[in-house]
Amino acid sequence: MDLSQYAELFLAESREHLSACNQLLLDWERNPASPEPVAGLFRAVHTIKGMAATMGYGRVADLSHRMENLLDHLRRSGRAPADEIIQLLFRATDALEKAVGLAVAGREREADLAVLAEIDRAALQAKPAPQPSGLARHFIEAPEAPEPPDSHNLPAAPPGSARLVHVVIRPEAPLKGGRAMLVVRKLQTLGTVHRVQPAAAAFESDDFDGRFLCELETARPAADIEAAVRSVGDVEGVTFGGGTDESQVSPAESVAGGGRTRHIRVDLRRLDTLMDLIGELVTERGRLNDVAARWVGQDPEIDEVAIQISRLSADLQNEIILARMTPVWQVFDRFPRLVRDVARQLDKQVSFRVEGKEIELDREILDALGDPLVHLLRNAVDHGIEPPAERKRHKKDPEGEIVLTAVRERSSVAISISDDGRGIDRAKILEKAKREGVVDPHVESLSDDQLLRVLARPGFSTAESVTSVSGRGVGIDVAMTRIRALGGSIEIRTEPGKGTAFVLRLPVTLAIVRALIAAVGQERYALPLTYVAETVEFGTVPLTTMEGRDAIVLRDRVVPLVDLRKLLGTNGGAPAPPPRRPVIVLEMGERRAGIVVDGMLSQQEIVVKGFDAPQGTLPVFSGATIMGDGVPALILDSAGLV
């Protein structure tokens, strides 16, 4: 069995443990006297060491082992660690994370392990006195389980005879299949292995519980065999002989035990392929429905089959989308460390809180969301939170607070980054914007929407100097561009002296969305229903103007209009618009706009395809789709229209 097939699993599990290490270090830094973080760190690093040794990643295992030594001394000493030790462990965790990535990529020799010498020196200094304190005794692990009383007294088997070796891997051991395979290889160095139950192929199953037996032909005594097996590590028990022993596992029992788990790991590429296939199926379903509509009343069987296929494909589509949904904590969990590092670099005190970790998003959206959030969080620490001295002058807590929140809103998810800092000085922004010709010289104040548009201009920054954290005027621009590409929007709310909040609104999934198909001239356009609030008829509601634009008054609220005929320039050669035209009212947070179209054709699910707009195209399209008749249609970007 090839260990390389476990590389992705090793990487995924190591990242989970490294994320836990970062969180535990943050907890320990805040409360150095607490014994829980060091115990958790020790377990996480020990697990990574065991997995790395199983995979044959020597440098990763060595670094983990040195960290484990230091942590063991610290937990046994019972003393609160110095700040230098905490910072060293942060650096060691970073080095371990890089080494894991390089090892999986087959470039382990490139790993920079310069931190090893520092770890060894710190471990030597932290080594406790021979008599451990009460707190240290509290942490000392339970002694190893006693060995079977007769295992060492078993006589050596005569040459040519075989004996059964029953092995049980520890339940908490990672990569049980890899451990079992190493045990078999170790036994092969002692003699001939005639059979393995369950078969070695079963070691690869997620249901493998770590219990197996081998038939070994060897003249070596039982003590040597047991020592060789235990040298692999994470072995809970080794017994010999007796086919009736409860350690014996038959293939049937191994299969029967498969009901214990309800989760398996699936390569994301397989889910991507499934989503592509269901996308093609949705397109063909639309064609089938169009064909069935032409045969209505002529052949009821065609209509019945079309309805059944539509229902089944919709169920399949929903299941695949649910399988791709991922809780946001998988991205959010790396941000506490980011905020802590930036705050430390800027000599600021910042408390960071995350809410709504359980909210789920499509994996594709979640992966693309990381960079925009990084930019916004760094800006919040750098520009938003004031230095402790300044906060004290304004009678604020010296420690600022940043809150990252995710909430579900109808068919979208809102993610906000808020701080209790100084807020944005609109007058200063307006002054610089006028100076650079970004806004009209006659503008007296900036609304939230205007403020965001100014801040999102490439190169626009209010920082006095460029630092390693910010100041180049690209953060808001990058965030806004990426969020718009995901079919979402950004809003800003700020109040001087009280803080700033950025709100990102995103669709739950990108691949397949329900859309309103609208006609404009001779073309069809798709408008995702995520941000459609309602539809009204043009001419049946009061008309007015708003900042020089046509608008309607809807329940005492003025809603500006966007006439797609005029915006897209489809008047020439197109039929005259109907006398009574529909208005599709879009709502994104506090912003609303009415989109005037010639007609609404249908609602249907569409497959979103990437769209590289030609030079000079209006920034109001987010993608394209293929309609049921095979003709492509452009997807309108709600954020670009509101």
N, C-alpha and C positions, 0 to 999 in steps of 0.2 A: 504494500500500500504506500502510495507516494504522499509524503507529508506536505508537499507544496499545495495540495488541494485544501489544506487547513489555513492557508495564509490569510485569506480574506476574513475568515472567522476569527483568527488570532488578532487581526487588525481591529475588527469591530469590537471585540471584547476588551482589548487593551485600551481603546479609546474610551470605553465606558469607565474603566477603572481609573484612567488618567483624569477624566472629568471629575470623578469622585475625589481624586487626590487634590485637585485644585480647590474644590469646594471645602474639603476638610482643612486644607491649609488656611483658607480664608477664615473659617470658623476658629481655628487655633490662633490665628493672628489677633482676632477680636477678643478671644478669651484664653490666654496662654495657660491659665491654671486648670483648664478643663482636661480630664484624662481621656475623654471619648475620641477627640480628633486623632491623637497619636495612635490609639488602638486601631482606628479605622484605616489610617494611613499604612500602618504596618501590614494589615490584612491585604489591602489593595496592592501594595508593592510586592508582597510575598506571592500573590496570585500571578502578577505579571512575570515575576521571576520563574515560577513554575511553568507557565505557558511558554516562555522564551526558551527555557531549557528543553522542553519537549520538542519544540520546533527546531532546535539546533542553532538558535541565535545567541551565540556566545557573548558578544559584546553587550547585548541588551540584558542578558541574564547577569553578567558581571556588574553592570551599573545598578541593576535592581538589588543585587546581593549587597553591594556596598551601602546603598540607601537603607536597606533592611537592617544592616548592622547598626547604623547610626540611630535609626528609629527605635531599635530594640534597646540600645543604651539609654535613650531619652525616656522611654516609657518605664524602664526599670529604675531609673534615678528618681522619678517622681517629682522632679523640679520643673518649674516653668522654663521654657526655652528662651534664650536671648533672641533679640530681634535678628541678629546676624545669622542665627541658625535657621530661622523661618525663611529669610531671604535665600539662604543657601539651598533649602529644600525646594523653594520655588524654581530656582535655576536648575536644580537637579531634575525636577519634574519636566521642565521644558526640554532638557537634554534627552531625557528618557523618551519623551513624545517624538522627538526628531529621530532618535535611534530606532524606534519601532517602525516608523514610516520608511526609513532607509532599509531596514532589514527585510521588510515585506517586498520592497522594490528590488531586492537582490544587491543592494549597495551598502551593506552593513559596515564595510571597512571605512566608508566615508564619515561615519558617525564621529562627532567631536566629543571626546570624553575627558576634556581637560578638567572638568569639575570633579573627577575621581579623587585627585590629590586633596582637594579641599574637604571632600566628604570623609576621607580617611583620617585627616587631622582632627576634624570635628568629632568623629566617632571616638578617637583616642582620648580627647579631652572630656567627652561626655560619659566615658565608661564609669559606671557606678562603683562604689566601694564594695568589698566582698560581702558585707552584710546588707542586704537590700532593705529599703524602707518599707513601711506598711503599705504605702501606695504602690510601690514596685511589686510587692508580693501579691497585691490585688490583681496585677496584670500578668503575672507569670502564668504561662500556659499550663494546662493540665498535662501531667506526664503521659507519655505514650502508653497506649493500651498494652497490657501484659501480653507477652508472646504465648502462643499455645504451649502448654507445659511439655508436650511430647515431641514438638517439632525438631528439636536439636538432638533428641535421643533416638530418632529413627535411624536404623542402620543404613549404610550405603547399599544401593540396589546392586545386585550382581550384574556383571557385564551382559549386555544384550537384553536386559529386562526393561520394562517401561513402567512409569508410575504417573498417576494423575496429579496434576498441580492445580489447585483451585486458588484463584486470585480475586480479590475484591479491591477495587479502586475506591478511594475516599469519595463519599457522596458529593462533597463540596469542591472536588478537584475540577479544574477547567480542562477542556479537551480530553475527556475520558478516553475517547477512541485513540488519540495519539499516545496516551500513556499505555493503553493496553497493547498497542502495536510495538512500543519500545520494550515492554515486558517480554513479548514473544521473541523479539530479536535478541534480547539478553539471554533467554533460555536456549536459543539456537547456538549460542557460543559455548554452551555447556554440554550439548548433545544434539540428538535428532528429535525434532518436534513432529509427531505423526499426525496429530489432529488438534483442531481448536474448536471449541463450542462456546458461544455461537461462532459461525464462520467469521473470518477476518473482515469480510465485506460488511457485516453487521456493526462493526466498530464505527463505521461512518454515519450510522443512523443517529438522529437526535434522540431516539428512544433508548439508546444503549445506556444501561444503568451502571456499567463498570464491573459487572460480575461475569467471569468466564473461567473455563478450564482448558488445560493443555495436557496432552499425553506426551511425556518427555522420556526418551530413552537415553539414559546416562548412568555412568558408574559413580558420579559425584554424590556425596552425602547430602541429606536434606538440609543441613545447616548452610552448606554452600549455595544450594539452590535458593533458599529463602533470602540469604544475604544478597544474592544477585538480583532477585526480584525487587526487594525493598530499596536497592540502590537507585532504581528508576525514580523513586519519589512518589508521594501521594498514594502509597499502597496501604490500605487499611488492614488487610489480612491475607495470610498465605497458609493453606492447609494442604495435606497430602492424602492421596488414596481415597477409597470409599466412594463408589459411584452413587451411594445413597445419601451422601453428605448434602446438606441444604445449599451448599455453595455451588453445586453443579447446576448448570443452566443449559437446558435443551433449547434447540432452535424454536420449538413450539412455544416454550415458556417466554423466550425472548420476544416473539411476535405478540404473544398474549399481553405482555407488559407494556405494549405500545400505547395503551389508552391513558397512560399517566400524564401525558402532556398534550396541550391543545395548541402549542405554538411551534412553528418552524421558521428558520431563516430562509429567505428567498432573495436571490440576486435581483437587485433593482432593475437590471437590464431586461429580465424576464417580464417584470411588470410593465416596463416601457413597451416591450414588444406586444404584450397583451392589449395595452391601451391603443397602440397603432392599429391592431387588428380589429378591435371593437369600433374604432373610428371608421375604418373602411366598411364595417358592417352597418354602422349607422347611416353612412352615405347610401349604401345599397338598399337599406330599409326605406329611405326616402324615395328612391326610385320605384321600389315595389309598391309603396303607397300611392304614388302618382299613377302607376299602371292600374292598380285596383280601382282607383277613383274613376278611371275611364270606362271600367266594366261594371259600374254600379247598376244593379237591376238586371244585368244580363247573365251573370254567373255568380250566384251567391257563394260558391265554394272558394273562388278566388278571393273574395272579400274576407271570408272566414280565415283562410290561410294567412292573409296579410295581417289581420288583427292578431292572430296567434304569434306570428313571427315578431311583430312589433312588441308584444308583451314580453316574450322570452328574451329578446335582444335588450330590451330596457332593463329587465331584471339582471341580466349578465353585466350590462354596462354599470349599473349601480354597485354590484358586488366588486367589480374591478376598481372602480373609483374609491370605494371604501377600503380596499386592500392597499391603495396608494396613500391613504390619509395617514399623516404622521403628526404626533403631538409636538407643539412648538418648543417644548423644553429641550428637544434634541439640538436645537440651534441656540436657544436662550441660555443654556447652561454654561456656555463658554464666556458669556458677557460679564458675570461678576468679576472674573479674573481680569478682563480687559479694563473695566472701570477702575478697579483697584490699582492696576499698573499705571494708568494714565494719571490718576489722582496723585499717586505717589511721586510720579515724575514732575508734576506741577506743584507739589507741596500743598495739596488741598486735602481736606477731609470730606469724604463722600460716603454716604450710606446708599446702598443699591438694593432695590427690592423688585421682585418679579411677581406678577399676578397673572392668573389664567394660563398656567403652564399646560393644562390638559387640553386646551383648544387645539383642534386638528386642522391641518392644511395639506393640500396635495404636495407630495414630496418635491416636485419640480419647482413649485412656488417657494417652498421652504428653503431649498438650496440656494435660490436666487435672492432670498431675502437677507442673507447674512451680511453682505457688503453694505447695503443701504443702512442697516441698523448700526453697523460699526461706525460709519461716518457720523450718524446722528448722535450716537452715544459719546463719541470723542468730542463733538462740538458742544454737547451738553456739559461735559466736564470742563472743557477749556473756556468756552465763551459764556456758558450759563452760570455755573457755580462760582461764587466769589471766593477769594482767599479767606482763611479764617479771621484774620484781622479786620478785613472789610465787613464781613458778616457781623462781627461783634459790634462794630461802629453803628450798624443799622439795627442793633438789638435782635439779631437772629442767632440761632444755634450755630456755633462754629462749624458744625458738621452739616454739609448740604445733603439733600436727598434727591435721588433720581429714581423714578419708578417706570418700569417697563411692563405694560399691561396688554393682554390680548382678550378680546371679547367677541362673541358671535352676534352679528346683526343681520337678521333675516338670512339672505343667501350670500352674505359676505362676512369677512372678519376684519375687525378694526384693531390695529396695533398702535398704541400710543407710547411716546417717550416724553415724560414730563419731568421738569426740575423745579426746585423752589429757589432759583437763583435770581440774578439781577434783571432778567427779562431783556427784551430787545428795545433799544432806543430808536423809536421810529423816526424822530427828528434827525438823528445822526445818519440813519440809513437814507432818508429822503434827501438830506443835504449832499451826501456823496453821490447818490443816484442822479441828482440834477447836475452835479459837477461833471459826471461822466456821460451825460446825455442819455441816460437810461429811461428817465421819465420826463414828461413835459415840464418846462420851467414854471408853469402856472399852477401845477398841482400843489395843494396846500397840506394834504395829509395822505397817508397810505392806509388803505383797508387791509385786512388780513390777507386777502387774495393778492392784492398788488404787492404787499410786502414779500410774500412767498415768491412771486414771479421775479422780483428784483434780486432776492437772495439766491435764487436758482440760476441766475445768469452766470455762465462760465467765467471764472476769474474775478467775480465780485466778492470782496471780503472787507470786513471792517477791522480786521486785526492790524495792529500797529506794525507787527513784524512777523515774518514767516518762521514757524518753529517746526520741530519734528512731529508735532501733534496736528497742527492746523495752520491756517493763514494763507493758503494758496487759492482759496475761493473755488474749490472743486467739490467739497463735501455735499452740500445741498443739491448741486447740479447732478452729481452721480446718483444720489438717492432718488431724485425726482425722475431722472431718465429711466432708471431701472424699474421703479414702481409703475411708471406709465407703460413700460414694455410688458409688464405683467397684467395689464388691464386694470390697474388700480389708480388711486389718487392720493395726494398728500394735502393736508390742511395744517394751518398753523394758528395757534392762539397764544398770545403773549400779553403780559401786563407788567409794566415797569415795577421793579422791586419785589415782585411776587413770583416770577418765573415764566417759563415757556413750555408749550406742549406741541409736539408734532404728532398728527394722527394720520396713520396710513390705512387706507381702506383697500382690501384686496378680495378678489373672488376666491371661493373655496377651492375651485379646480380650474385649470386652464384648458385641458384637452377637449372636453365636450361640454358645451354650455347650451342652455335654452335661450333662444333669441326670438325677437320680433322681426319678421321680414317685412320691410317697407319698400314701397315703390316711389321712385323719384324720376320723372321723365320716363325713359325707356329702360332704366336700370333698376336693379334690386339691391338693397342694402340690408345687412343684418345688424341689429342692435341688441346686445345681450340684455336679458331681463333683470340682471343683478341690480341695476340702478334705475329701472323704470318704475316710477311711482304710480302713474295713472295716465290715461289718455282722455283728451277732450276734443271738441270740434271747433275749429277756427271759425269765428263769427258768432258763436253762441255764448261767448264770455266777453266781458268788457275789455276794450283795448285801451292802451295808454302808451307812453314812452318812458324809457329809463336810460339815462345817460346817452341820449341820442339813438337808442335802439327801440324797435317795436317790442311791446310787452303785453301780457294779458294780466288781468287781476283775477286771481283764483283764491277764493275764500279769504278775501281781504289781504292777500299777499301778492306783491308784484313779481311776475315771473318773466324774465327776458326771453325773447324768441330768437331762434336760429332757423332761417328759411334755407333748407338744404338745396333747393333749386338755385337760389342766388349764390350760396356759399360754394357749391360745386360747379356752377356755371353750366347747368344742363338745360337752360332755356332754349338755346338755339337748336332748331330741328326737332325738338321734342313737342309732343302734343300739348295743347294748352292745359293748365292745371284745372282740376275740377273746382266748381264754385265753393264747395264746402270741403275743406281739407282737414285731415286729422292733425292734432298736436300731441306728440309724445312727451310727457313731462318727466324729465330726469331729475333725480335727487341724489346728491353725494354729500352726506353730512348736512351742513347748513346751506349748501349751494343748490340752486335749482335752475333749470332752463327748460324751455319748451321747444321741441324740434318739430318744425312744420314739414310734413311730407305730403305726397300726392295721395297715398293710400296705404292701408295696412293689409297685407296679403295673408299672413298666417303666423302662427307660433310653431316653432319646431326646434329640435335639438340639432346643433351644427357642430362639425368638427373644425376646431380652430387650427389653421395652418399659419406658419410664420410668413411675414410679409415684408420684403425689402422694398420700401417705397422708392420710386425713381426720384432723381434730383428735382426739387421744386414742387413735389407733391405736398398738398396741405397736410399738416400734422393732425389729421382727424381720423386716421385709420389705424387699427391695431392688428389687423390680420386679414385673412381671406378664408373662404370656405367653398366647398363644392355643393351646389344644390342638387336636389333629386333628379333634375333633368340633365345633369352633367355640366351645367353652365356655372362658372365661378361667380361669387358675389363678394364684395368687400365688407369687412366688419368695421362698424363705426366705433371709435374710441370715445366712450362717454366722458372721460376726463378732459379730452380735447374739445368737447362741445359745451361743457358746462362753464 
